[in-house]
């Protein structure tokens, strides 16, 4: 473990020694678990492209203050599990539809000791118990933005925020996302450029605030958002 880099990340975000240790255990699991759903196995690289990138979401005040959040399409637990460690007061749901990934997430939650993180193995469209309950939703490298918006919107309360991790900005996709956002009850996106690690290029957080209830026709049934995206 490259402890100086890990300690520097902890210091940058005001994390205590226990939180830093928990993040270290998570990164070690990403490197050593043969079923970890990531192509990045090198610990030093993972500290940047996974851990630092996930923690960049703490730049969003509404996410930092959230008491409940859902990480949509959590995959390897990114960004949800690092955020759950950094925000111990927040009930964080790691929402993932693939059973093998859910099994890994259970091991990751146990390894990190994130007491208020839990795994829900379901599609976003089918998780009716979560509708309207979250203060915040997160998504990282998940799907085209109109699709992510449709998956997240029903899960958020009015006033909640979606933080969507994106790379280089694309005007055409942002136009479609803007149209989808308006249909789903979101306001216009606030786009923040972030530099989570040295050499990072074209990293952006797209922050959408839910201003009105999502129309009752959402969520559409599983698979429809990808086949017929809004916008």
Buried (B, 14 or more C-beta within 10 A) or exposed (E): BEEEBBBBBBEEBEBEEEBBBBBBBBBBBBBEBEEBBBEBEEBEEBBBBBBBBBBBBBBBEBBBEBEBBBBBBBBBBBBBBBBBBBBBEBBBBBBBBBEEBBBBBBBBBEBBBBEBBBBBBBBBBEBEEBBBBBBBBBBBEBBBBBBBBBBBBBBBBEEBBBBBBBEEEEEEBBEBBBBBBBBBBBBEBEEBEBEBBEEBEEBBBBBBBBEEBBEEEBBBEEEBBEEEBBB
